[in-house]
Amino acid sequence: MGKIKNGDTIKVHYTGKLNDGTVFDTSEGRDPLQFKVGEGQVIEGFEEAVVGMDEGESKTVEIESNKAYGDCREDMFLKVDRGQIPSEIPLEVGLQLQVTGPGGQPAIVTVKEISDESVTLDANHPLAGKNLTFEIEIVEVT
């Protein structure tokens, strides 16, 4: 089999880490991740990293935030009246909540700030604004 190119279906094992070495996701102990290259099923930088690799090859790659989950956008912060949050929810910074988005679809937000009057929610992806490091091993190319 030749080098990986757009249109190939591949299986990879991977470990994703933050700059401080914290593992945020891994396929270790699970089946390898399978996806078709060029179809946007994984983040852009991951897809770019596997193009040109061979079956059995491994490498470590750093992916800048703009090719991962994007930069942290201020327009994704939403300040809501504290009374809009049900009182039975024990609010704390970092808590993730599910809310209903504008189109009625569920969205996950993270509590960013809490005051007596309001709560600031962050609708950015939790990994937005972060550079990511992936250890990638190509298991199969079809």
DSSP file (Angstrom, degrees, kcal/mol; ACC not computed):
  #  RESIDUE AA STRUCTURE BP1 BP2  ACC     N-H-->O    O-->H-N    N-H-->O    O-->H-N    TCO  KAPPA ALPHA  PHI   PSI    X-CA   Y-CA   Z-CA
    1    1 A M              0   0    0      0, 0.0    54,-0.2     0, 0.0     3,-0.1   0.000 360.0 360.0 360.0 141.4    0.0    0.0    0.0
    2    2 A G        -     0   0    0      1,-0.2    53,-0.3    52,-0.1     3,-0.1  -0.018 360.0 -53.9 -82.2-170.9    1.3    3.5   -0.8
    3    3 A K        -     0   0    0      1,-0.1    -1,-0.2    51,-0.1    51,-0.2  -0.322  69.1 -91.3 -64.8 148.2    1.4    6.6    1.2
    4    4 A I        +     0   0    0     49,-2.8    48,-2.3    46,-0.3     2,-0.3  -0.375  55.0 170.1 -64.6 136.8   -1.9    7.7    2.8
    5    5 A K    >   -     0   0    0     46,-0.2     3,-2.0    47,-0.1    32,-0.2  -0.896  43.6 -64.8-140.2 168.6   -3.9   10.2    0.6
    6    6 A N  T 3  S+     0   0    0     -2,-0.3    32,-0.2     1,-0.2     3,-0.1  -0.297 120.2  33.2 -55.1 138.1   -7.3   11.7    0.5
    7    7 A G  T 3  S+     0   0    0     30,-3.1    -1,-0.2     1,-0.4     2,-0.2   0.133  88.3 122.5  98.6 -18.5  -10.0    9.1    0.0
    8    8 A D    <   -     0   0    0     -3,-2.0    29,-3.0    28,-0.1     2,-0.5  -0.517  57.7-138.0 -74.8 143.6   -8.2    6.4    2.0
    9    9 A T  E     -A   36   0A   0     27,-0.3   133,-3.2    -2,-0.2     2,-0.3  -0.907  32.6-179.6 -98.2 128.0  -10.0    4.8    4.9
   10   10 A I  E     -AB  35 141A   0     25,-2.7    25,-2.0    -2,-0.5     2,-0.4  -0.871  27.3-144.7-129.1 159.4   -7.5    4.3    7.8
   11   11 A K  E     +AB  34 140A   0    129,-2.4   128,-2.9    -2,-0.3   129,-1.6  -0.994  27.4 178.5-121.0 131.0   -7.4    3.0   11.3
   12   12 A V  E     -AB  33 138A   0     21,-2.7    21,-2.6    -2,-0.4     2,-0.4  -0.963  26.5-145.3-132.6 147.4   -5.1    4.8   13.8
   13   13 A H  E     + B   0 137A   0    124,-2.4   124,-2.7    -2,-0.3     2,-0.3  -0.896  35.6 171.8-101.3 145.0   -4.2    4.5   17.4
   14   14 A Y  E     - B   0 136A   0     -2,-0.4    13,-2.5   122,-0.2    14,-0.5  -0.983  31.1-156.6-150.8 157.2   -3.6    7.9   19.0
   15   15 A T  E     -CB  26 135A   0    120,-1.6   120,-2.5    -2,-0.3     2,-0.5  -0.973  17.1-155.6-135.3 125.5   -2.9    9.7   22.2
   16   16 A G  E     -CB  25 134A   0      9,-3.4     8,-2.2    -2,-0.4     9,-1.2  -0.874  16.0-178.7-104.1 131.5   -3.8   13.4   22.5
   17   17 A K  E     -CB  23 133A   0    116,-3.3   116,-2.8    -2,-0.5     6,-0.2  -0.930  23.2-129.4-129.3 151.4   -2.0   15.6   25.0
   18   18 A L    >   -     0   0    0      4,-2.5     3,-2.2    -2,-0.3   114,-0.1  -0.406  45.6 -92.7 -83.7 171.3   -2.0   19.2   26.2
   19   19 A N  T 3  S+     0   0    0    112,-0.4   113,-0.1     1,-0.3    -1,-0.1   0.783 127.1  56.8 -58.3 -28.5    1.2   21.2   26.4
   20   20 A D  T 3  S-     0   0    0      2,-0.1    -1,-0.3     1,-0.0    -3,-0.0   0.405 123.0-104.3 -85.7   4.9    1.6   20.3   30.1
   21   21 A G  S <  S+     0   0    0     -3,-2.2     2,-0.2     1,-0.3    -2,-0.1   0.355  70.6 148.1  92.4  -6.0    1.5   16.6   29.2
   22   22 A T        -     0   0    0     -5,-0.1    -4,-2.5     1,-0.1     2,-0.5  -0.460  47.1-131.0 -64.9 127.6   -2.1   15.9   30.3
   23   23 A V  E     +C   17   0A   0     -6,-0.2    -6,-0.3    -2,-0.2     3,-0.1  -0.711  29.3 174.8 -80.6 123.6   -3.7   13.2   28.2
   24   24 A F  E     +     0   0A   0     -8,-2.2     2,-0.3    -2,-0.5    -7,-0.2   0.622  67.5   1.8-103.1 -17.6   -7.2   14.5   27.1
   25   25 A D  E     +C   16   0A   0     -9,-1.2    -9,-3.4     0, 0.0    -1,-0.4  -0.948  62.1 170.3-165.6 147.5   -8.0   11.5   24.8
   26   26 A T  E     -C   15   0A   0     -2,-0.3   -11,-0.2   -11,-0.2   -13,-0.0  -0.987  33.7-144.1-156.5 153.1   -6.6    8.2   23.7
   27   27 A S    >   +     0   0    0    -13,-2.5     3,-2.6    -2,-0.3   -12,-0.1   0.416  59.8 132.0 -94.9  -0.2   -7.5    5.1   21.8
   28   28 A E  T 3  S+     0   0    0    -14,-0.5     3,-0.1     1,-0.3    -2,-0.1  -0.277  76.9  14.6 -54.4 129.6   -5.4    3.0   24.2
   29   29 A G  T 3  S+     0   0    0      1,-0.3    -1,-0.3     0, 0.0     2,-0.2   0.491 119.9  81.3  82.0   2.8   -7.4    0.0   25.4
   30   30 A R  S <  S-     0   0    0     -3,-2.6    -1,-0.3     1,-0.1     3,-0.1  -0.776  93.1 -77.8-128.3 173.6  -10.0    0.6   22.6
   31   31 A D        -     0   0    0     -2,-0.2    -1,-0.1     1,-0.1     3,-0.1  -0.405  62.7 -92.6 -65.4 151.1  -10.4   -0.3   19.0
   32   32 A P        -     0   0    0      0, 0.0     2,-0.3     0, 0.0   -19,-0.2  -0.274  44.3 -99.4 -63.2 155.3   -8.4    2.1   16.7
   33   33 A L  E     -A   12   0A   0    -21,-2.6   -21,-2.7    -3,-0.1     2,-0.4  -0.615  39.2-158.4 -74.6 130.2  -10.1    5.2   15.3
   34   34 A Q  E     +A   11   0A   0     -2,-0.3     2,-0.3   -23,-0.2   -23,-0.2  -0.945  23.4 148.2-114.4 134.1  -11.3    4.6   11.8
   35   35 A F  E     -A   10   0A   0    -25,-2.0   -25,-2.7    -2,-0.4     2,-0.6  -0.988  46.6-110.2-156.6 161.2  -12.0    7.5    9.4
   36   36 A K  E >   -A    9   0A   0     -2,-0.3     3,-1.4   -27,-0.2     5,-0.5  -0.861  40.7-121.8 -96.8 121.4  -11.9    8.4    5.7
   37   37 A V  T 3  S+     0   0    0    -29,-3.0   -30,-3.1    -2,-0.6   -32,-0.0  -0.380  92.7  24.6 -66.4 132.7   -9.1   10.9    5.0
   38   38 A G  T 3  S+     0   0    0    -32,-0.2    -1,-0.2    -2,-0.1   -32,-0.1   0.423  94.3  96.0  97.0   0.1  -10.4   14.2    3.4
   39   39 A E  S <  S-     0   0    0     -3,-1.4    -2,-0.1     0, 0.0    -3,-0.0   0.357  92.5-116.3-105.9   5.9  -13.9   14.1    4.7
   40   40 A G  S    S+     0   0    0     -4,-0.1     4,-0.1     1,-0.1    -3,-0.1   0.780  70.8 135.5  70.6  26.5  -13.5   16.3    7.8
   41   41 A Q  S    S+     0   0    0     -5,-0.5     2,-0.3     2,-0.1    -1,-0.1   0.678  71.9  32.1 -81.0 -17.2  -14.3   13.5   10.2
   42   42 A V  S    S-     0   0    0      1,-0.1     5,-0.0     2,-0.0    -7,-0.0  -0.811 109.9 -66.9-128.3 171.0  -11.4   14.5   12.5
   43   43 A I    >>  -     0   0    0     -2,-0.3     4,-2.1     1,-0.1     3,-0.5  -0.244  49.6-113.3 -61.5 150.6   -9.8   17.9   13.2
   44   44 A E  H 3> S+     0   0    0     24,-0.4     4,-2.6     1,-0.2     5,-0.2   0.872 113.2  50.5 -54.1 -47.2   -8.0   19.5   10.3
   45   45 A G  H 3> S+     0   0    0     22,-3.1     4,-1.7     1,-0.2    -1,-0.2   0.837 109.5  51.1 -65.1 -33.2   -4.5   19.2   11.7
   46   46 A F  H <> S+     0   0    0     -3,-0.5     4,-1.4    21,-0.4    -1,-0.2   0.926 111.1  48.4 -67.4 -45.2   -4.9   15.5   12.6
   47   47 A E  H  X S+     0   0    0     -4,-2.1     4,-1.1     1,-0.2     3,-0.4   0.923 111.7  49.1 -61.0 -45.7   -6.0   14.8    9.0
   48   48 A E  H  < S+     0   0    0     -4,-2.6    -1,-0.2     1,-0.2     3,-0.2   0.858 106.8  58.1 -61.3 -35.3   -3.1   16.7    7.6
   49   49 A A  H  < S+     0   0    0     -4,-1.7    -1,-0.2     1,-0.2    -2,-0.2   0.834 105.3  47.9 -67.0 -33.4   -0.7   14.8    9.8
   50   50 A V  H >< S+     0   0    0     -4,-1.4     3,-2.2    -3,-0.4   -46,-0.3   0.743  84.8 103.6 -83.2 -21.6   -1.6   11.4    8.5
   51   51 A V  T 3< S+     0   0    0     -4,-1.1   -46,-0.2     1,-0.3     3,-0.1  -0.418  89.9  19.4 -62.4 129.2   -1.4   12.3    4.8
   52   52 A G  T 3  S+     0   0    0    -48,-2.3    -1,-0.3     1,-0.4   -47,-0.1   0.280  97.5 121.5  93.2 -10.1    1.8   10.8    3.5
   53   53 A M    <   -     0   0    0     -3,-2.2   -49,-2.8   -50,-0.1    -1,-0.4  -0.398  54.5-133.0 -79.7 164.0    2.3    8.3    6.3
   54   54 A D    >   -     0   0    0    -51,-0.2     3,-2.2    -3,-0.1    84,-0.3  -0.804  32.5 -84.2-113.5 156.6    2.5    4.5    5.7
   55   55 A E  T 3  S+     0   0    0     -2,-0.3    84,-0.2   -53,-0.3     3,-0.1  -0.373 119.3  22.9 -55.6 134.3    0.7    1.6    7.4
   56   56 A G  T 3  S+     0   0    0     82,-2.5    -1,-0.3     1,-0.3     2,-0.2   0.243  95.5 127.4  89.4 -12.5    2.7    0.7   10.6
   57   57 A E    <   -     0   0    0     -3,-2.2    81,-2.9    80,-0.1     2,-0.3  -0.489  39.1-165.8 -80.2 147.7    4.3    4.2   10.8
   58   58 A S  E     +D  137   0A   0     79,-0.2     2,-0.3    -2,-0.2    79,-0.2  -0.953  13.3 160.0-128.5 150.3    4.2    6.3   14.0
   59   59 A K  E     -D  136   0A   0     77,-2.3    77,-3.3    -2,-0.3     2,-0.4  -0.980  32.8-127.0-160.5 163.7    4.9    9.9   14.7
   60   60 A T  E     -D  135   0A   0     -2,-0.3     2,-0.4    75,-0.2    75,-0.2  -0.961  30.7-178.9-114.9 133.6    4.3   12.7   17.1
   61   61 A V  E     -D  134   0A   0     73,-2.6    73,-2.9    -2,-0.4     2,-0.5  -0.990  22.6-140.0-136.6 140.7    2.8   16.0   15.8
   62   62 A E  E     -D  133   0A   0     -2,-0.4     2,-0.5    71,-0.2    71,-0.3  -0.878  18.8-158.5 -98.8 132.0    1.9   19.3   17.4
   63   63 A I  E     -D  132   0A   0     69,-3.9    69,-2.7    -2,-0.5     5,-0.1  -0.948  14.1-131.1-114.9 120.7   -1.3   20.8   16.1
   64   64 A E    >   -     0   0    0     -2,-0.5     3,-2.1    67,-0.2     4,-0.2  -0.317  28.1-109.8 -65.4 152.1   -1.9   24.6   16.5
   65   65 A S  G > >S+     0   0    0      1,-0.3     5,-2.4     2,-0.2     3,-1.5   0.811 116.1  62.2 -55.8 -34.6   -5.3   25.6   17.9
   66   66 A N  G 3 5S+     0   0    0      1,-0.3    -1,-0.3     3,-0.2     5,-0.1   0.668 109.5  41.7 -70.5 -13.4   -6.4   27.0   14.6
   67   67 A K  G < 5S+     0   0    0     -3,-2.1   -22,-3.1     3,-0.1   -21,-0.4   0.231 121.9  43.7-110.4   9.6   -6.1   23.5   13.0
   68   68 A A  T < 5S-     0   0    0     -3,-1.5   -24,-0.4    -4,-0.2    -3,-0.1   0.448 134.4 -27.4-114.6-103.9   -7.6   21.8   16.1
   69   69 A Y  T   5S-     0   0    0     58,-0.4    56,-0.3    61,-0.4    -3,-0.2   0.203  95.0-111.6-106.1  15.2  -10.7   23.2   17.8
   70   70 A G      < -     0   0    0     -5,-2.4    59,-3.5    -6,-0.2    60,-0.3  -0.026  44.7 -51.6  83.9 171.7  -10.1   26.8   16.8
   71   71 A D        -     0   0    0     57,-0.2     2,-0.5    58,-0.1    57,-0.1  -0.456  65.0 -93.2 -79.1 156.8   -9.2   29.8   18.9
   72   72 A C        -     0   0    0     56,-0.1     2,-0.5    -2,-0.1    -1,-0.1  -0.606  45.6-149.5 -71.7 122.3  -11.2   30.8   22.0
   73   73 A R    >   -     0   0    0     -2,-0.5     3,-1.6     1,-0.1    50,-0.2  -0.848  15.0-152.4-104.4 126.4  -13.8   33.2   20.8
   74   74 A E  G >  S+     0   0    0     -2,-0.5     3,-1.9     1,-0.3    -1,-0.1   0.803  95.8  66.4 -62.3 -30.2  -15.1   36.0   23.1
   75   75 A D  G 3  S+     0   0    0      1,-0.3    -1,-0.3    -3,-0.0    -3,-0.0   0.545  90.0  66.5 -72.3  -3.1  -18.4   36.0   21.2
   76   76 A M  G <  S+     0   0    0     -3,-1.6    47,-2.8     2,-0.0     2,-0.4   0.377  80.6  96.7 -95.4   2.9  -19.0   32.4   22.6
   77   77 A F  E <   -E  122   0B   0     -3,-1.9     2,-0.4    45,-0.2    45,-0.2  -0.783  57.5-167.8 -90.5 136.3  -19.3   33.8   26.1
   78   78 A L  E     -E  121   0B   0     43,-2.9    43,-3.3    -2,-0.4     2,-0.6  -0.985  11.2-153.5-130.2 122.3  -22.8   34.3   27.3
   79   79 A K  E     -E  120   0B   0     -2,-0.4     2,-0.3    41,-0.2    41,-0.2  -0.850  22.8-179.7 -95.4 122.7  -23.8   36.3   30.5
   80   80 A V  E     -E  119   0B   0     39,-2.8    39,-2.6    -2,-0.6     2,-0.2  -0.885  36.3 -95.6-122.4 153.6  -27.1   35.1   31.9
   81   81 A D  E >   -E  118   0B   0     -2,-0.3     3,-2.5    37,-0.2     4,-0.4  -0.454  33.9-127.4 -62.8 134.0  -29.2   36.2   34.9
   82   82 A R  G >  S+     0   0    0     35,-2.6     3,-1.5     1,-0.3    36,-0.2   0.801 107.5  66.9 -57.0 -29.2  -28.4   33.8   37.8
   83   83 A G  G 3  S+     0   0    0     34,-0.4    -1,-0.3     1,-0.3     4,-0.1   0.661  87.8  67.6 -66.7 -16.0  -32.1   33.2   38.1
   84   84 A Q  G <  S+     0   0    0     -3,-2.5    -1,-0.3     2,-0.1    -2,-0.2   0.650  86.7  78.8 -78.1 -14.4  -32.2   31.5   34.7
   85   85 A I  S <  S-     0   0    0     -3,-1.5     6,-0.1    -4,-0.4     4,-0.0  -0.835  98.0-107.9 -94.7 125.2  -30.1   28.6   36.2
   86   86 A P    >   -     0   0    0      0, 0.0     3,-1.9     0, 0.0    -2,-0.1  -0.236  23.0-129.6 -53.6 136.1  -32.2   26.2   38.3
   87   87 A S  T 3  S+     0   0    0      1,-0.3     4,-0.1    -4,-0.1    -3,-0.0   0.719 103.1  66.9 -64.1 -21.9  -31.4   26.6   42.0
   88   88 A E  T 3  S+     0   0    0      2,-0.1    -1,-0.3     0, 0.0    -3,-0.0   0.587  79.8  93.5 -76.8  -7.6  -30.9   22.9   42.5
   89   89 A I  S <  S-     0   0    0     -3,-1.9     2,-1.4     1,-0.1    -4,-0.0  -0.767  78.5-136.5 -86.2 119.2  -27.7   23.0   40.2
   90   90 A P        -     0   0    0      0, 0.0     2,-0.1     0, 0.0    -2,-0.1  -0.600  26.8-146.2 -77.5  94.6  -24.7   23.6   42.5
   91   91 A L        +     0   0    0     -2,-1.4     2,-0.3    -4,-0.1    23,-0.0  -0.362  31.3 154.3 -68.3 134.8  -22.9   26.2   40.4
   92   92 A E    >   -     0   0    0     -2,-0.1     3,-2.1    21,-0.1    19,-0.3  -0.968  51.1 -89.8-153.6 150.0  -19.1   26.2   40.4
   93   93 A V  T 3  S+     0   0    0     -2,-0.3    19,-0.2     1,-0.3     3,-0.1  -0.370 114.7  27.9 -60.2 133.4  -16.5   27.5   37.9
   94   94 A G  T 3  S+     0   0    0     17,-2.9    -1,-0.3     1,-0.4     2,-0.1   0.205  85.1 137.8  98.0 -14.2  -15.7   24.7   35.4
   95   95 A L    <   -     0   0    0     -3,-2.1    16,-2.9    16,-0.1     2,-0.4  -0.430  47.5-139.1 -65.2 135.1  -19.0   23.0   35.7
   96   96 A Q  E     -F  110   0B   0     14,-0.2     2,-0.3    -2,-0.1    14,-0.2  -0.836  22.2-174.9 -99.2 136.4  -20.4   21.8   32.4
   97   97 A L  E     -F  109   0B   0     12,-2.9    12,-2.8    -2,-0.4     2,-0.5  -0.923  23.2-129.3-126.3 150.3  -24.1   22.3   31.6
   98   98 A Q  E     +F  108   0B   0     -2,-0.3     2,-0.3    10,-0.2    10,-0.2  -0.897  34.3 174.2 -99.4 129.0  -26.3   21.2   28.7
   99   99 A V  E     -F  107   0B   0      8,-3.2     8,-2.8    -2,-0.5     2,-0.6  -0.802  36.0-103.7-125.5 168.3  -28.4   24.0   27.3
  100  100 A T  E     -F  106   0B   0     -2,-0.3     5,-0.1     6,-0.2    -2,-0.0  -0.856  38.1-141.0 -96.6 123.5  -30.7   24.3   24.4
  101  101 A G    >   -     0   0    0      4,-3.9     3,-2.0    -2,-0.6     6,-0.0  -0.106  33.2 -87.9 -75.3 177.3  -29.1   26.2   21.5
  102  102 A P  T 3  S+     0   0    0      0, 0.0    -1,-0.1     0, 0.0    -2,-0.0   0.810 128.7  48.0 -57.8 -33.6  -30.8   28.7   19.2
  103  103 A G  T 3  S-     0   0    0      2,-0.1    -2,-0.0     3,-0.0    -3,-0.0   0.326 124.0-101.1 -91.2   8.7  -32.0   26.0   16.8
  104  104 A G  S <  S+     0   0    0     -3,-2.0    -1,-0.0     1,-0.3     0, 0.0   0.406  82.2 131.2  89.3  -2.9  -33.3   23.8   19.6
  105  105 A Q        -     0   0    0     -5,-0.1    -4,-3.9     1,-0.1    -1,-0.3  -0.562  63.9-104.3 -84.2 148.8  -30.3   21.5   19.5
  106  106 A P  E     -F  100   0B   0      0, 0.0     2,-0.3     0, 0.0    -6,-0.2  -0.435  39.6-174.8 -71.0 145.6  -28.4   20.7   22.8
  107  107 A A  E     -F   99   0B   0     -8,-2.8    -8,-3.2    -2,-0.1     2,-0.5  -0.990  21.3-129.9-139.0 146.6  -25.1   22.4   23.4
  108  108 A I  E     +F   98   0B   0     -2,-0.3     2,-0.3   -10,-0.2   -10,-0.2  -0.849  28.7 179.6 -98.3 130.8  -22.5   22.0   26.2
  109  109 A V  E     -F   97   0B   0    -12,-2.8   -12,-2.9    -2,-0.5     2,-0.4  -0.902  19.2-136.9-126.3 157.5  -21.4   25.1   28.0
  110  110 A T  E     -FG  96 122B   0     12,-2.3    12,-2.8    -2,-0.3     2,-0.4  -0.950  23.4-116.7-117.3 134.5  -18.9   25.6   30.8
  111  111 A V  E     + G   0 121B   0    -16,-2.9   -17,-2.9    -2,-0.4    10,-0.2  -0.567  37.5 171.6 -69.4 121.3  -19.4   28.0   33.8
  112  112 A K  E     +     0   0B   0      8,-3.3     2,-0.3    -2,-0.4     9,-0.2   0.823  61.1   6.2-101.0 -43.2  -16.7   30.6   33.5
  113  113 A E  E     - G   0 120B   0      7,-1.3     7,-2.5   -21,-0.1     2,-0.4  -0.988  58.3-160.4-143.7 150.9  -17.6   33.2   36.1
  114  114 A I  E     + G   0 119B   0     -2,-0.3     2,-0.3     5,-0.2     5,-0.2  -0.998  15.2 165.6-133.9 131.7  -20.3   33.4   38.9
  115  115 A S        -     0   0    0      3,-2.9    -2,-0.0    -2,-0.4   -33,-0.0  -0.788  52.9 -96.4-128.9 178.6  -21.5   36.6   40.6
  116  116 A D  S    S+     0   0    0     -2,-0.3     3,-0.1     1,-0.2    -1,-0.0   0.829 123.8  31.2 -64.2 -30.7  -24.5   37.2   42.8
  117  117 A E  S    S+     0   0    0      1,-0.1   -35,-2.6   -35,-0.1   -34,-0.4   0.765 123.2  20.8 -99.6 -29.8  -26.4   38.5   39.8
  118  118 A S  E     -E   81   0B   0    -37,-0.3    -3,-2.9   -36,-0.2     2,-0.4  -0.884  51.5-142.9-142.7 167.2  -25.1   36.6   36.8
  119  119 A V  E     -EG  80 114B   0    -39,-2.6   -39,-2.8    -2,-0.3     2,-0.6  -1.000  17.9-145.0-130.8 129.7  -23.4   33.6   35.5
  120  120 A T  E     -EG  79 113B   0     -7,-2.5    -8,-3.3    -2,-0.4    -7,-1.3  -0.866  18.0-163.0 -97.7 124.0  -21.0   33.7   32.5
  121  121 A L  E     -EG  78 111B   0    -43,-3.3   -43,-2.9    -2,-0.6     2,-0.6  -0.840   9.1-146.8-108.0 142.9  -21.2   30.6   30.3
  122  122 A D  E     -EG  77 110B   0    -12,-2.8   -12,-2.3    -2,-0.4   -45,-0.2  -0.944  13.7-178.3-112.3 116.4  -18.5   29.6   27.8
  123  123 A A        +     0   0    0    -47,-2.8   -15,-0.1    -2,-0.6   -46,-0.1   0.346  47.1 115.4 -96.6   5.5  -19.8   27.8   24.6
  124  124 A N  S    S-     0   0    0    -48,-0.2   -14,-0.1   -51,-0.1   -52,-0.1  -0.363  83.3 -91.5 -65.4 153.6  -16.4   27.3   23.1
  125  125 A H    >   -     0   0    0    -56,-0.3     3,-2.4     1,-0.1    -1,-0.1  -0.438  39.7-115.3 -59.6 142.0  -15.2   23.7   22.7
  126  126 A P  T 3  S+     0   0    0      0, 0.0    -1,-0.1     0, 0.0    -2,-0.1   0.758 117.1  47.2 -55.6 -24.3  -13.2   22.8   25.9
  127  127 A L  T >  S+     0   0    0    -58,-0.0     3,-1.6     2,-0.0   -58,-0.4   0.341  82.4 127.8 -99.4   6.8  -10.0   22.5   23.8
  128  128 A A  T <  S+     0   0    0     -3,-2.4   -57,-0.2     1,-0.3   -56,-0.1  -0.365  74.3  20.4 -61.8 140.0  -10.5   25.8   21.9
  129  129 A G  T 3  S+     0   0    0    -59,-3.5     2,-0.4     1,-0.2    -1,-0.3   0.484 101.4 114.9  81.5   2.8   -7.4   28.0   22.1
  130  130 A K    <   -     0   0    0     -3,-1.6   -61,-0.4   -60,-0.3     2,-0.3  -0.883  62.6-135.1-111.4 136.6   -5.1   25.1   22.9
  131  131 A N        -     0   0    0     -2,-0.4  -112,-0.4   -67,-0.1     2,-0.3  -0.701  30.0-151.9 -80.2 140.4   -2.3   23.6   20.9
  132  132 A L  E     - D   0  63A   0    -69,-2.7   -69,-3.9    -2,-0.3     2,-0.5  -0.888  11.2-150.5-120.5 145.6   -2.5   19.8   21.0
  133  133 A T  E     -BD  17  62A   0   -116,-2.8  -116,-3.3    -2,-0.3     2,-0.4  -0.966  16.2-168.6-114.6 129.5    0.1   17.1   20.6
  134  134 A F  E     -BD  16  61A   0    -73,-2.9   -73,-2.6    -2,-0.5     2,-0.6  -0.965  17.8-153.6-120.4 132.7   -0.8   13.7   19.1
  135  135 A E  E     -BD  15  60A   0   -120,-2.5  -120,-1.6    -2,-0.4     2,-0.4  -0.929  29.2-168.5 -94.5 122.4    1.1   10.5   19.1
  136  136 A I  E     -BD  14  59A   0    -77,-3.3   -77,-2.3    -2,-0.6     2,-0.4  -0.946  18.0-176.3-122.8 132.7   -0.2    8.7   16.0
  137  137 A E  E     -BD  13  58A   0   -124,-2.7  -124,-2.4    -2,-0.4     2,-0.7  -0.990  22.9-138.1-126.7 123.0    0.2    5.1   14.9
  138  138 A I  E     +B   12   0A   0    -81,-2.9   -82,-2.5    -2,-0.4  -126,-0.2  -0.704  25.7 174.1 -81.0 116.6   -1.2    4.0   11.5
  139  139 A V  E     -     0   0A   0   -128,-2.9     2,-0.3    -2,-0.7  -127,-0.2   0.855  62.3  -1.3 -91.2 -41.3   -2.7    0.5   12.1
  140  140 A E  E     -B   11   0A   0   -129,-1.6  -129,-2.4   -85,-0.1     2,-0.4  -0.996  51.3-161.3-154.7 144.9   -4.4   -0.1    8.7
  141  141 A V  E      B   10   0A   0     -2,-0.3  -131,-0.2  -131,-0.2   -86,-0.1  -0.998 360.0 360.0-128.1 127.1   -4.9    1.6    5.4
  142  142 A T              0   0    0   -133,-3.2  -132,-0.2    -2,-0.4    -1,-0.1   0.368 360.0 360.0-126.3 360.0   -7.7    0.4    3.0
